[in-house]
Amino acid sequence: MDGRDLVRSMKTVGSVGVAQGLRTVRAAWRRRRADAAGLPPRGAERARVPGPLREVEPGPGGGVLRFDRSELRVLVAVNGAVFWGWDGAGPEPSYALAGRCPEPDPRAVLEPDKDGGWRVVAERATVAVSRHGAVEVRTPGGVVLRRELPPRWWEPVDGGPARWTQRAEVAADARFFGLGGRSAGPRLRDGTYRLWNTGPGLPFAAAEDASSASSITMPVQLVVADAGTHLVFHDSTWDGTVALREGEEGAGSGHDRPGRSVLRMDGGPLRCWVTVGTPARVLLAWASLTGAPALPPAWALGHHHALWDSGDEQDLRRVVAGHQERDLPLDAVHLGIGHGAARQVFTVDEERFPKLPVLAEELRREGVRLVSAVEPAVRAAPGNLVYDGGGRGDVFVRDAAGTVVRGVGRPGDVVFPDFTHARARGWWGGLYEERLGQGFTGFWHDLDEPTSFAAFGESTLPRSARHALEGRGGDHREAHNVYALCMARAGYEGLRVLAPDERPFVLSRSGWAGLQRYGGAWSGATGWPGLRASLARVLGLGLCGVPFSGPDVGGSEGDPSPELYLRWLQLATYLPLFRTHAGPRGGHREPWEFGPEVLEHARVALVERRRLLPYSVTLAHLARRTGAPCARPLWWSTPEDRMLRDCEDAFLLGDCLLVTPVLGAGVDRRAVRLPRGRWYDVATERAYEGPAQVLVDAPSARIPVFARAGAVIPVLGADGGPELEVWAPARGRTGGGLVVPDAGDGWVEPEIERYVSRWEGRRVVVEREGEDGLSEPSCPVRVRGLAERPAQM
């Protein structure tokens, strides 16, 4: 235990109570002692580089290049993605991939390149390997998008996993995005980013900086430059860091300084996937590799409210009645971990919730679902049915000596299931039956890094803890980052069996590449910095393939001011997941607690969320089919626009809406950068022509939102039925939109409806495109923006 951990432990003692704090300190000592005994000491190391190229063996989709001290396998898959792996590493096994590796592209062949190197030419990219092991990714026109220098390994002389470093260069104008849900973003500035999932720790404003970690980290970089966009994924689950430095273009006769990425990993295979193309093509290929996003039920796209750990049936009824009495839409209530009996995982406290199944059914008839928080920590006490059942099944994480590892969590002394074992996942997935029987229809995974609030963000499992890793065997150094991913898989697959006719709703706080296969993500933050970070995290996760995520409105800690709460709520109205959160330790933080003015403005935002539900459902279906995020950066359709690449305080909701939240205190006007085309302020219907930067009003009642000219947006009409909201296209142009009608739940794949809007004389006509030509829309149409009042710029 080093000095930094000791200082944090002392802070913990003061913040969570002496007894719990001392247990945390003892647990930290136990982890250090276990690692000292269970992990081999890292002694002398020898450095290694590939060396000169010796021979080449072509194969399907690429081939193998053998160097003096390593070999490189290159493969182009049929979906256009490119793989390479050093030291014989192949695409499998991998927790990121959805099933097996795609088949190789038979058209891609390994052929000689200049200066003694070799290359593989694919439809969307060329991969060239130099005779010393540098790997270049080029566009079909030959422009270099990325150059990875020959890697370097540091191997223990006495054996063991090797550390490795991979340096790369990108274009001088390139911008970095991704790496999971980062608070410092969505554009990732110069800095070092850790690749190790951590939970809540130090206060948000002090801890969340460029060098801090996140609860969802992924070695996924999306790099956008004038020459093209590419996504690179280094498939290693071990602890590591990525140091990024943006490039600089030379002025006059000066030379360009390329952007740099330095990836340092403590172990694991050195293997990589790259996809190239437009952002939409890149995310489509990424989704084909890592899996289509899970489709949430329609109610999950509405308004959620989360209660803190304490509380009872009376609190639950108070929250629901408070929303109903004030005409505030509410679709789900989340019960925190504290609703369990005696801190058990799946048993509901019947003293506080004596007739929960009856209440849940009553609420469901009123359109409100219940979501249950679940943590992986199982109280280690005989008589705990989950603990006793797991012990009989031998599903808990053990140490090198075969003893079940104990940690400290909210229930006290706890043990953890090994979700990297299929038997443990099957057992855990079956446990959700109890909560379904209590009337819950969704699940919220908390502290799944795994960690606890009392453990200041560090893992409660020692790094020497042993895991099955699907039969391969290994320790927590390799399993930590995918622990929550495997827990999400256990929950999702269990729910598919227990409730086969319903789409599972699973939220995770932590995760890894491929999390979207099983559900979405949520995050907590505090203060005005947390508000800005909320947007950064949602956009960052979307660019890493996780389209469904959102923050706790108002923050998970602290007491937000009425202004901060309202601005946070207005932003979250347009994010994929919309969840307000009660105050800590039972505090009330519903909209009516902030005064009548906030309540009235909050009602407007909540009603707008409900009105846009058909559009949200459409975006969720499109994300499942294409991998495109629901919330997108402004440069999504025009990545070559440098001004848009640097815009971080606005986003696109699908193709139709541009949302510009207020992210600072005391703001009532803000600058908005508009992409090319005509945009309507949805509040005033005033038209603006882009590309341009405009100054617009941002009163406390609303945030500026713009609709693209010609957009066809499915909404709920005044009578609650479906309606098409159409924004008039510019004269001489056409518009359109997609609509995916949905039954609300189930597995029927609805047909995508395509609509086109155009001027016909003095009126705007909207028609549906089909195999038999154009036809009338299937629901009422309301045209907006007919006044055509272009604003004075």
N, C-alpha and C positions, 0 to 999 in steps of 0.2 A: 504494500500500500504506500504510494508516494505521498509527498507533502500536499499536492493539490487535492488528492482524494481525502486526506485528513481534514483539510480546511472545509471542504464541502460537507464532510460528515458532521463537523461541528455546527455548520449552518443548519443541517438537517435536524440535529438534536434540538436546536432552538425553534425550528419552524413546525415540526410535526409532533413534538412531545418527547419527553426524556426517554420513556420506555421504548417507543418505536424507533427513536433516533439511535439508541444504544443497540437495538437489534440490527439496525442498518449498518452500524460500524462493525459489529461482530460479523455480519454477513460479508462485508467487504474484506475483512481479514481472512475469512474462510475461503473466499474466491482466490485471494492472492496465494494462500497456502496450497489450495488445490492445484492452481496453475504451476506453482513451483515444483510440486511433486508430479504432476501429470503431463507437463510439457517439457520436451528436451531443451536444455539450454542451448542458445544459439552461440556456438563457438566460432572458430575460424571459418572463413568463407573464401571461396575462389570465384572470381569474376569470369564470365564467359560471354562471347559474342558469336554470331553464326559462323564467321569466317568466310573464305572464298567459296563460290559456287563450284561444285564438283560434277554433278550429273543431274539430268532431268528425266522424269518419267511421266509422259502425258497420260491423261486418263479422261473419263467422262466429265465434261464440264470444266476441265482444268488439268490438274496433275500435281505431282510432287516434285519439289526442287530440293536437292540434297546439297547442303553446305558442309564445310569441314567439321563443324561442331554442332550442327543442328539440321533439321529439315523443315520445310514449309509446304503445307498442303493448301492448294488454292482450288476453290469450287465456285462455279456460278450456278445458282439454282434457277429453276424454270420461272420463278416469279421475278427474276431480275436481281435478287439480292446476291451479294458476293461474300463468300466466307474465306478466311484464311486462318490457319492454326499452326503454331510452331511446336517443335519437339513431338510431332506425331499427333497433336491434339486434333480431334474431330469435332463436328458440331454437337454430338451427343456423348454422354448424357448432359442435359441442360434443363434447369428449372425454368428458363425463359421460353423455350420452344413449346408450341402447342402441338404435342404429339411428335411425330418423326420429322427429321430434316426433309425439306422439299427435295424432289428429284433433281439431279443435275440437268442443266440445259445442254442437249446434245450438239447444239450449234456452236457452243463455246469451246475453243481449242487452245492449247498451249502452243505458242509459236515464238520464234526468236525475235528479240527486240534489239535496239541499238546498244552499243558498248558492251556486248557480251551478256546482256540481260534477256529476260523472257517476259512474255505478256499473254494475257487472256482477254480477247475482245468479245464483249457482250453487247446486247442491244443498246443499253443505256449507259454503259461505262466500260472503260478499259482499265485493267489492273496490270501494272508493269512491275516486275521485280528485278532489281539490279543484281549484279554479280556479287555484291557484298550483303544483300539482304534488305535493302531499302524497298518499301512498297509504295507505289504511287497509284492513286485513283484519279483517272482522267475522264473528262467528258468525251462523248463521241467525236467532238471536234479536236480533241487533243489537249485541251486546257487542263492543267493539274489542279484538282480540287483539294487534295490532301496528299502529303508525303510523310509516310512513317519511316523514320530512320531505323537502321538495324537495331533490334532490341538488345538488352543486356540483362543477364541473369547473375544473381549472387547465390551460389550453392553452398550449403554447409558441408564442410569437409567430411564430417561424420555422418552425413546423410540427413534427409529431411526435406521439407518443401523449400523451394527456391524463391527468393524475392526476385522481382523483375521490374524493369523500367522500360516504358515505351514512349519515345519522344516523337512528336509529329509537328508538321508545319502546314498551315493553311494560308489562303490568300490574304494579302494585306488589308483588304476591305471586309473580311469575313467577320461575322458576329456569332458568338456561341450562345446556345440555348440548351435547356434540358437538365440532365443530372438529377432527375426526379423532382420532388416538390421543394424548391428552394425559396427561402425568404428573400434572398438577394437575387432579384431577377425581375422579369423573366429573362432579360438579356444578362448574361453572366459576365461581370466585369473581371478585371485582372485580380487574381487571388487564388488561394488554395482551398479546395473543397473536399471535405472528407467523405469517403464512401463507406459509412458504417451507420446503420440505423440506430438512432438514439431517441429516447423519450424526453419528457419534460424535465428541465433541470433548472438552470439559473434563470432569473427573470428575463423575459423575452427581449427587452430592449438591450440588455447587456450581453446576452448570449448569441443572438442571431446576427451574425455578421458573415462576411464572405468566407471565412475559414471554418465556420461552424458546420455541424452536420445537420441532418434532418431525419424525421421519422420514416421518410420514404426516399432512399437514395438509390440511384441507378447509374451504372457506368455508360450512360446513353448521352451522346452529344448530337444535337441537331445544329449544323453549321450552315449559315446562310451567307452567300457571297454573290457578287454580280454574275459570276460565271455559272452558278448553279447552287443547288441545295443538296446536302448529303447528311445522312444519319449514320453514325458509327457507334457500335455497341461492342465493348470488350467484355466477353462473357466469363467473368470470374466473380464469385460471390465473396471473396475474401476482403478483409479490411484493406483500405488503400486511400490514396489521395489523387486528385487531379489538379494540377497547377495550370491555370489558363493565363495567357497574355495576348491581348488583341494586337494586331499588326498596325503598321503605320505606312501610309502611302507617301513616297518621296515627293517633295515639292521641287519644281523646276527640273534640274538634271539629277536630283538626288535619287538614291535607290530605295525601293520599297523594303520595309522590314516586315517579314511574314508574321502572321499570328502563330502562336505556339501553344501546344498542349503537352504536358508531361504527366504521364500516368505511372504511378508507383503502387505496386500491389505486393502484399505480404506473402502471397502464394496463389495457388490455383493455376489453371492452364492459361497460356497466352494465346487466346483465340479471339477472332473479331468478325463481326458482320458489318457490311456497309450497304446502304441503299442510296440510289442517286436519282434525281429528277426534280420535278416540282414538289413543293411541300405535300400536296395531295397524293402524288404518286409515292413519295417516300413513306408517308404514314400508311398508305394502303399496303405496300410491301411489308412494312413492319408489322401490321396487323396480321398479315398472312403467315408471318413467322411465329409471332407470339400469341396469336389467338384473337378472335373477334371479341369486342367488349360485350360483357353480359348486358342483357336488356332488362332494365328495372321495370317493375310494374308501374302503371301510370300514376298511382297515388304517390309513389316515391318521388315524383317530379313536382310535387306540391310543396306546401309549407309544413316543416317539421318544427317541433319544439322539444328540447331536451331538458329533463329535470335533473337536478344534482343528485348525489348519492342518497341523501336523506329524503324523507318524504313518505307519504302513505296514500291510501285511497282518497282521503279527503283532499290532499294536495292535487292529485290527478284530476279529481272532479272540479276543483277550483279553477285549474288552468283551462280545462275544456269549456266550462260554463262561462268563464271570463271572455273567451274568444267568441262564443256564441252570442252572449248578451251584447257584445259590441260590434257584431257583424264582421268579425275578423276571420277570414278563411283559415282553417286548420285541417291538415290531412293526416298527421301522425304525431304521437307523443312518444319520446324516448325516455325510458326509465334507466337511471344510472346503475352502476354495479351494486350500490347499496340496497337494492330491492331484493337481493337474495337473502335467504335464511341463514343466519349465523355465518355470513360471509362465504357461503357455499356457492358453487359455480352455477348450477342449474335449478336449484330449489328455491321457489318464491317464499318470501316471509309471509306466512298466512296470518300473523297477528296484524300486520300493517295492511295487507291486501287479502282480507278474509274470503271474498267472493270474486276474485279476479276474472275467472272465465265468464261469469255473468256480466260483469262490468265491461269486459272486452267486447262481448257480443253486442251489448247495448251501444257502446261507442262505435262499433263497426257499422251498425245500422244508421248511425248519424254521420258516417263518412270519415271517422277517425280511426286509424290503425295504431296498434301498440308495437313499439320496437324495444327489444331487450338488449341491454349491454351484457357482454360476455367477455371475460378475461381468461387467459390461458392458465393462470396460477390456480392450483388446486390445493385447498387447505389440507395439510398433512396431519390429519387427526383420524384415528379409528372411529368408525361410526359415520363418517362422511361417505355417503354412498358412491360418489364419484371417485374419491380416493381409494376406497376399498375395491371398487370395480376395476379401476385402472391398475391397481397392484396385482390383481389376479390375471389381468391381461398382459402384464409386463410391458406397459406402454410408456413409462416415464423415463425421462433423461437420466442417464447414469454417468458415473465417473469412470476413470480408467480402471479402477479396481472392481467395478461392477456394482457399486453402491448407488442407490438412488440419490441424486443431487437435490439438496434442499436450499431454498433461498428465502428471501424475505419479501413479502408482498402485503397488500392491504389486509388479507385475512390473517396475517401473522406468518408462521412458518409454512412454506408452500413447496410443492413439487410441480414439475412441468411435463406435459405430454411431449413425446418426440414426434412432432408432426411430419418429420421426414421419413416416417415409416408408414406404409400403407395400412398396416393393422391398426396403428394408433389413429389415423385419420378416419378409418371406418368406424371405430369405437366412438370417437368424439362426435362424428356426424350423427350417430344414432341418438346421442344425448339431447339433441335439439327437440326431440319428440316431446319431452316434458314441457318445454316452453311453448311449443305449438298447442299443446293441450290446455295451457293456461290462457290462450287467446292471442299470443304474440304472432305477428306476421312478418317481422323483420328483425335483423340482428346487427348489433353495433359492437365490433371487436375493439376493445380498449386494452391498453398496456400490453400490446402484442409484439413488442420489439424482441424479446420480452423485457419489461422493466416495471418499475413502480415509482410513484411519485416520491416515495421515501428513499429511492436509490439514486436521486439526482441525475437521472438520465442514463446511467450506466446499466449494462445488461446485468440481470440478476443471476445469470448462469455464468460460471467460469468458462474461460476459453478452452480449457482442457476437457469440458464435458463432452461425453461421447454421443454421437447421433448415428442413426441407421443410414441416412442419405441414400435411400432406395436400395439398400443392400450393399452399397460400396463401402460403407463405414467411414467415419471421420470424426472430427471434433467441432466444437462450437465456432471456431475461427472460420470454418467454411459454411456452417449452417446458420449462423446468426442472421445474416441479411435476408435469408429466405424463410425464416421461421414463421413470420406473419403471413407470407404468401401461402405457405403450406397449411396454416390454420384456416385461412380464407377458403382454400380448396376443400378442406375437411367440412367446413360449414356449408359451403355451396353444394357439394356433392351429396351431403347428408340430407339437405332440404329437397334436392331433386328427387330423392327416394321417398322421403316422408310426405311431401306435398307435390306430387308429380304434375298436377294441373296448374300450379302457380309458379310464377317467375320468382326465384329467390331474391331477397333484398339483403345484401351483406355489405356493411361498411367496415373498412379497416383503417386503423390509424397508421399502421406500418405496412410495408410491402416491398416488392421488388419488381423487376421486369416481368410482365405477364400478369400483373395483379388484375388487369381489366377483365380477364377471363371469368373472374369470380365475383366482381362487384366494383364498388367505388371506394373513395377515400374521404376522410374528413381531417380537419386540422384545427388546432387551437392556437390562439395568439393573444396579445394584450396591447391595448393602447393604439394611438394613431400609427405607430410603426407596424403593428399587427394588422391594421386595416390594409395598408399598402402591401404587406407580405401576403395577405389572403389572395389578392389578385395574382401576384407573382406565382404563388404555388399552384393555383388552378391552371394558369396558362402553361407553366412548366410541366405539370403532369400531363396535360393534354398533348403536348409535343413529345412526350415519352410514351404515348399510346393509352393513357388512362383518361378517358373523356369525362367521367362522372366523379366530380369532387366538389368540395366546398368547405367553408370555414364555419366555426361557431360565431354567429352574429353577436357583436358586443365583446367578444373575447371569452376565453374559458376561465380567466382569472380577473381580479380587479373589479372596479366599479366604473364603468364607462359613463362619461357625461351624456346628457340627452343628445347633444349634437353628434358625438361620436357614434352613439347607438343608432341614431337615425341614418347617418351616412353609411354605416356598415350595412344596415338593413336594406337601404336603397341599392347598394352594390349587389348584395346577395340575391336580390329579386331576380337578377338576370344571370346568375351563375347556375351551373347544372344542379348542384345540391344546395337547397335553401333551408338552413337549420338555425333557428334562434336558440339561445341557451340561457337557462336559469343561472342566477348568481351562485357563487361558491358557497358551500356549507349551508344550503337551504335558502339562500337569498332569492328574493323575487326580482325577475328582470323581464317581465312581460311588457308589451308596448304601453299599456295603460299606467305602468308604474313611473313613466317619465313625463307625465303631464298631458293635458288635453291637446296641445299643439302637436307634440310628437305622436300621440295616438291618432290624430286625424291624418297626418302625413303617412304614418305607418299603414293605416287602412287603405290608402290609395295604392301603396306599394304592394300590399298583399292581394288586393283585388286585381291589380295588373298581373301579378304572378299567376293567379287563377285564370285570368283571361287568356294568357299566352300558353296555357297547358297543351293545346293541340300542337303548337309550334315546338314546344319542348319534347313532346312525344315523337314528332317527326325527326328532330335532330338526334334523339336517342336511337331511332331505327337506322338513320343514315350512318351514325357512328358505328353501329354494329356491322353494317354492310361495307363500309369504306375505311374505317379507322380514323376518319376525320374528327377532330375534337369539336365539341359543341361551342365552347368559348375559344376563340382564335385570335392570335395577334393581328394587328392591322395589316401586316405585310403578307398575310396568308396567300392571297391571290396574286400579289405583285411583289415577290421577294426581292426584285431588282431595285425597288424604290428605297433608297438609303434613308430618307427621312422617316419613312414608316418603320424601318428596321430598328430605329432608335426610340420609337414611341412606346412607352411602357405604362402609361396611365389611361389607356383606353383599350377596348377590344371589340371584336366582332362576335355577335351571337348568331351562329350560322352564317349564311350569306346575306341575310336581309337587314339585320339591325346592327348599328354601331353604338356602343354604350360607353359613356365618358363619365365615370364616377368622380365624386369629390373625395380626395384622399388626404386633405389637410383641414385644419381648424380655421374657422372664420372666413371661408371662401363662399362668395355668392356670384362670382363670374369666373369662367375659366376658358383657356385657349383650347381649341379642338383642331386636330389635324385630320383633314378629310382625305380619303383616297379619291382616285379619279372617278368622275361621274357626278350625277346629281343626287343630293341627299336632302331629305325633309326632316326638319325638327318635328318630332311626333306630337309635341305639345302645341306648337303654334302653326304647324304645317307650312312654315316658311321654307323655301327651297334655297339650297346653297350648291354652288358648283365647285367640284374638286378637280384636281388637287389644289388644296388651299389650307391655310390656317385661319380659323375664324374665332372671334371672341363672342361667347354666348352667355346668357344668364343661367345661373345655377342656384336658384333660391332654395331655401330649406325644404320647400314642398316637394322638390323633385331633383333628379339629376338629368343632364341633357342626354337624350337618346335620339338617334337619327335612323330613318328608314331609307333604304336604297330605292331610287326611282325605278318603277316597274316591278317592285317586289310583290309577290303573292304570298301572304302569310296566313296560315290557318289559326283561327282564334275561336274563343267562345263568344257568341253574340249576347245581346241583352237578355234573350230568353233562355240562355244556357245551352243552346244548340250550336252546332258547328257553323262557322261563317268564314268567308275569305275576305281578309282585309287587303286591299290592293292599293298600292301607291302609284299614282299616275306616272307612266314613263315620260321621258323627255320627248318633245315633238320629233317625229321622224325616227324614233327608236322603239324597240320592243323590250319587254321584260318577261319575268316568269318566276316560277317557284315550284317546289316539290311539296307534296302533302302525303303523309303516310297515315291513313286511318287505322285506329287501334282499338281493340275491344277492351283495353285496360289491363288485361292479364292473359295468361295462357300462351300457347306456342304457335298459334296460327301466324304464318308469314303473310302480312297483308301486301297488296299490290301498291307500288308507288304511283301516285297520281301526279301527272305533269301538267302544269298550267302555263299558258302564255298570255301576256297582256300587251295590248297595242291600241293605238288611236285609230278610230274609224270615224272620220268626219269630226264632229264636236264631242264625241263620247269615247270613253275607254271601254274596250271590249275585252272580256276575259273568257278564254276557251280552254277546254281540256283536250290534250293531245292523246290520241290512242291509235291502235292499229288500224282502225277504220277511218282515221282522219280526226277532224276537230269536232267537239261536241259541247253542249252546255255544261256548266259546272253543276255538281251534284248538291250544292248547298248555296245559300244566299251569298251575294257579293256586295261589299261596301267599298266604294272607291274614295280615296282620300288624296289630297294634294291637287285638286282640280283648279284651285285659285291660281296656281303657277305664279307665285310672287317671288322671283329670285331676289335674294337679299343683296343689299349694296355692300360690296366688298371694300 
